[in-house]
Amino acid sequence: MVTQAQIAKKLGISRQLVTFALAGYPQVAKESRERIQAAALEMGYRPNPHARALKRHRTGIIALWIPDQISTHYTHVARELGRLVKQSKHELIISEVGVADMKQIWTHLPVDGICAVDASKAVQLELKELASKSVPIVSLGTYISQETDNVQVNMEAGTMEAMTHLIGSGFRRIAHATFVRKNIAGEIRRIAYAKAMREAGLKPEFIYYPLSERQRPVARQLIQDYIREHGRPEAIFCHSDDAAIGIYRGLCDAGIRVPADIALIGCDGIEDTEYLECPLTTLVQPVAEMCATAWRFLQNRIEEPAIPLQHSLIEPKIAIRNSSLRIA
């Protein structure tokens, strides 16, 4: 392997000058830098990332913790954050983090910082412990840790906006398709849905589906079974776009028209919702803004560990399309 010392010997200059030039120090004259870079390229020099990490006390690696790899939304978040991290000359590693494996992930793979999306209560406790040890952390999404820097999507306001749209359009039997089976603190979409229904004098109705790697096929079959047993709601507000797309296809299979027979709203704002025969209304999470803010917060924390906690609350927006329009 070619070393900086060999480059210096070939050019008859000091190793320190080679180090400064390859590290991009502005004090090195342009002509000298170009000469050194050309020699390094010609000789096949490659920087040693491990040596660099030891010197800088940094790995150049950022961790992204997500609850699962089922959701298309989390894939979108990973892609957007990965783009930002790569632009800053870092690498992003993505881990599906549950209660059992989060400590192993952290101890086996030290990183410069962690971005945790929609952290569960158990993961939030681990994030709090890591933050107390000065690990740079940003919690982001609908579910966040108040003990770390965080970027929260105001899904309560977004859900209320979606429900106002449906109720204001004259729908009364509105069901919520969700995997969340009870009202507990933090389950914002379910709680906000139930609140909107009660305030309108309507009875909440839940269509439960299990989380699955085959989320769309599961929802496709489940909605047909549900309607056979319970009849047709007038509208359905779904916890995610993946569930909404599965339900949409299941309704089509059964000859049930969207929105003429059942109105449908998804949640997340994934691109697929625009490309169905009947484009789906969806509550769009501001992924680009969320990731950009989270990455800025994490960089701030890495550079200045003692700064006060950083917090941002950002708003989702409803994209109203044909699937939720009232047909006279």
C-alpha positions in Angstrom: 0.0 0.0 0.0 1.3 3.4 -1.0 2.0 5.7 2.0 2.2 9.5 2.4 5.9 9.1 3.2 6.5 7.4 -0.2 4.7 10.3 -2.0 6.9 12.8 -0.1 10.1 10.9 -1.0 9.1 10.8 -4.6 8.5 14.6 -4.8 11.4 15.5 -2.5 9.1 17.3 0.0 8.1 16.9 3.7 5.5 14.3 4.7 3.7 17.0 6.7 3.2 19.0 3.5 1.8 15.9 1.8 -0.6 15.3 4.7 -1.8 18.9 4.7 -2.3 18.9 0.9 -4.3 15.6 0.9 -6.4 16.7 3.9 -7.4 19.9 2.0 -5.7 22.4 4.2 -6.2 25.9 2.6 -2.7 27.0 3.7 -1.1 24.7 1.0 -0.5 26.6 -2.3 -2.7 25.6 -5.2 0.2 24.5 -7.3 1.7 22.3 -4.6 -1.6 20.7 -3.8 -2.3 19.8 -7.4 1.2 18.4 -7.8 0.8 16.3 -4.7 -2.7 15.1 -5.6 -1.5 14.1 -9.1 1.4 12.1 -7.6 -0.9 10.4 -5.2 -3.3 9.4 -8.0 -0.5 8.2 -10.2 1.0 6.1 -7.4 -2.4 4.6 -6.4 -2.5 6.2 -3.0 -5.7 5.4 -0.9 -6.3 7.0 2.5 -6.6 4.6 5.4 -10.0 5.3 7.0 -9.2 3.5 10.2 -6.0 5.5 10.8 -7.9 8.7 10.0 -10.7 7.7 12.5 -8.1 7.1 15.2 -6.5 10.5 14.7 -9.8 12.4 14.6 -11.5 10.3 17.2 -14.3 9.8 14.7 -15.4 7.0 12.5 -17.1 8.9 9.7 -20.1 6.6 10.2 -23.6 7.7 11.1 -26.3 5.2 12.3 -29.9 5.3 11.2 -32.2 3.3 13.5 -35.6 2.4 12.1 -38.4 0.3 13.7 -38.7 -2.0 10.7 -37.9 -2.5 7.0 -41.5 -3.1 6.1 -42.6 0.5 5.6 -42.0 2.2 2.3 -41.9 5.4 4.3 -38.8 4.3 6.2 -37.1 3.4 2.9 -37.8 7.0 1.8 -36.3 8.4 5.0 -33.2 6.2 4.6 -32.7 7.3 1.0 -33.1 11.0 1.8 -30.9 10.9 4.9 -28.3 8.8 3.2 -28.0 11.4 0.4 -27.4 14.2 2.9 -24.9 12.2 4.9 -23.0 11.2 1.8 -22.8 14.8 0.6 -20.9 15.5 3.9 -18.4 12.7 3.2 -19.9 10.3 5.8 -21.3 6.9 5.5 -24.8 5.8 6.7 -25.5 2.4 8.1 -29.1 1.4 8.6 -30.3 -1.0 11.3 -33.7 -2.3 12.2 -33.7 -1.8 15.9 -35.9 -3.6 18.4 -35.8 -4.0 22.2 -33.5 -7.1 22.1 -30.8 -5.9 19.7 -30.2 -2.2 20.2 -27.5 -2.6 22.8 -25.6 -5.1 20.6 -25.9 -2.8 17.6 -24.4 0.1 19.6 -21.6 -1.8 21.4 -20.5 -3.7 18.3 -20.4 -0.8 15.9 -19.3 2.6 17.3 -20.5 5.5 15.2 -20.2 9.3 15.3 -23.9 9.8 15.9 -27.4 8.2 15.7 -30.6 9.2 14.0 -33.5 7.2 15.4 -36.8 7.3 13.5 -40.1 6.8 15.4 -38.4 5.4 18.5 -40.5 3.1 20.7 -40.6 3.7 24.4 -37.9 1.0 24.9 -35.6 2.6 22.3 -36.2 6.0 23.8 -34.9 4.8 27.1 -31.7 3.5 25.4 -31.3 6.8 23.6 -31.6 8.7 26.9 -28.8 6.5 28.4 -26.6 6.9 25.3 -27.2 10.7 25.4 -26.1 10.8 29.0 -22.8 9.4 27.8 -22.4 12.2 25.3 -23.3 10.2 22.3 -24.7 12.6 19.6 -28.3 11.6 18.9 -31.3 13.0 17.0 -34.7 11.5 17.4 -37.0 12.1 14.5 -40.5 11.3 13.1 -43.9 11.0 14.8 -42.5 9.4 17.9 -39.5 11.1 19.4 -37.4 11.3 22.6 -37.7 14.5 24.6 -34.4 13.7 26.2 -32.4 14.2 23.0 -32.2 16.6 20.1 -35.4 15.9 18.1 -37.4 16.7 15.0 -41.1 15.8 15.4 -43.8 15.6 12.8 -47.0 17.0 14.1 -49.1 14.0 13.2 -51.9 14.9 15.6 -52.6 18.1 13.6 -52.3 16.2 10.4 -54.7 13.5 11.4 -57.2 16.2 12.5 -56.9 17.8 9.1 -57.5 14.5 7.3 -60.6 13.8 9.5 -61.9 17.4 9.1 -61.7 16.8 5.3 -63.7 13.5 5.6 -66.3 14.7 8.1 -66.7 18.0 6.3 -67.4 16.1 3.1 -70.3 14.5 4.7 -68.9 11.0 5.6 -70.2 9.6 8.9 -69.2 6.0 9.1 -65.4 6.5 9.0 -63.2 3.6 10.0 -59.5 3.8 11.0 -57.3 1.0 9.6 -54.4 0.4 12.0 -52.2 -2.1 13.7 -52.5 -0.2 17.0 -55.0 -2.0 19.2 -55.6 0.4 22.1 -55.3 4.1 23.0 -52.0 4.6 24.7 -49.8 7.7 25.1 -47.9 8.4 21.9 -50.2 6.5 19.5 -51.0 9.8 17.9 -52.9 8.8 14.7 -55.3 6.5 16.6 -55.9 9.0 19.4 -56.4 12.0 17.1 -58.8 9.9 14.9 -60.9 8.9 17.9 -60.9 12.5 19.2 -62.2 13.8 15.8 -64.9 11.2 15.7 -66.1 11.9 19.2 -66.1 15.7 18.7 -68.3 15.1 15.6 -70.7 13.0 17.6 -69.6 9.9 15.6 -68.6 6.4 16.8 -65.0 5.3 16.2 -64.6 2.1 14.2 -61.3 0.2 13.9 -60.1 -2.2 11.2 -57.1 -4.0 12.6 -54.3 -5.5 10.6 -51.1 -7.2 11.7 -47.7 -5.7 10.8 -46.2 -7.9 8.1 -43.4 -8.0 5.5 -46.3 -8.6 3.1 -48.3 -5.6 4.3 -50.1 -4.8 1.1 -51.3 -8.4 0.4 -52.3 -8.8 4.0 -54.4 -5.6 3.9 -55.8 -6.6 0.5 -57.3 -9.7 1.9 -58.2 -8.4 5.3 -60.5 -5.6 4.0 -62.6 -8.1 2.1 -63.0 -10.3 5.1 -63.9 -7.2 7.2 -66.6 -6.0 4.9 -68.1 -9.4 4.6 -68.5 -9.5 8.4 -69.2 -5.9 9.3 -70.5 -4.2 6.1 -69.0 -1.3 4.3 -67.8 1.9 6.0 -68.3 5.1 4.1 -64.6 6.1 4.4 -61.4 4.7 5.7 -58.4 6.6 7.2 -55.3 4.3 7.1 -52.3 4.4 9.4 -50.0 4.1 6.4 -49.9 4.4 2.7 -48.8 0.7 2.4 -51.9 -0.4 4.2 -54.1 2.0 2.1 -52.7 0.7 -1.2 -53.4 -2.9 -0.1 -56.9 -1.9 1.0 -57.5 -0.1 -2.3 -56.6 -3.2 -4.3 -58.8 -5.4 -2.1 -61.8 -3.1 -2.6 -61.2 -3.1 -6.4 -61.0 -7.0 -6.3 -64.4 -7.0 -4.6 -66.0 -4.6 -7.1 -66.2 -1.8 -4.6 -65.5 1.6 -6.1 -63.2 4.2 -4.6 -64.4 6.8 -3.9 -68.0 6.2 -5.1 -68.6 3.4 -2.5 -65.8 4.0 0.0 -63.5 7.0 0.3 -59.9 6.3 1.2 -57.1 8.3 2.8 -53.5 7.0 3.4 -50.7 8.4 5.5 -47.0 9.1 4.8 -47.0 10.5 1.3 -45.2 7.8 -0.6 -44.9 8.2 -4.4 -46.9 5.1 -5.2 -50.1 6.8 -4.1 -50.1 9.1 -7.1 -49.9 6.2 -9.7 -53.1 4.2 -9.0 -56.2 4.2 -11.3 -57.7 6.4 -8.6 -54.9 8.5 -7.0 -54.9 8.2 -3.2 -55.4 11.1 -0.8 -52.6 11.0 1.7 -51.2 12.8 4.7 -47.7 13.7 3.4 -44.9 13.5 5.9 -42.2 16.3 5.1 -39.4 13.8 4.8 -36.9 16.1 3.1 -37.4 18.9 5.7 -37.3 16.4 8.5 -34.1 14.7 7.4 -32.3 18.0 6.6 -33.2 19.4 10.0 -32.1 16.2 11.8 -28.8 16.1 9.9 -28.1 19.7 10.8 -28.9 19.1 14.5 -26.7 16.0 14.5 -23.8 17.9 13.0 -24.2 20.7 15.5 -24.2 18.2 18.4 -21.1 16.4 17.0 -19.2 19.7 16.7 -20.4 21.3 19.9 -21.5 18.6 22.4 -22.5 21.1 25.1 -25.1 23.1 23.2 -28.7 23.2 24.5 -31.2 20.6 23.3 -32.4 21.3 19.8 -36.1 20.8 18.9 -38.2 21.4 15.7 -41.9 20.7 15.2 -42.8 20.4 11.5 -46.2 20.0 9.9 -47.5 17.3 7.5 -49.7 18.4 4.6 -52.7 16.6 3.2 -52.6 15.9 -0.5 -56.3 15.7 -1.5 -56.8 13.5 -4.5 -59.7 11.6 -6.1 -59.9 8.8 -3.5 -61.5 10.9 -0.8 -63.8 13.1 -2.9 -67.5 12.9 -2.2 -69.4 11.6 -5.2 -72.9 13.0 -5.4 
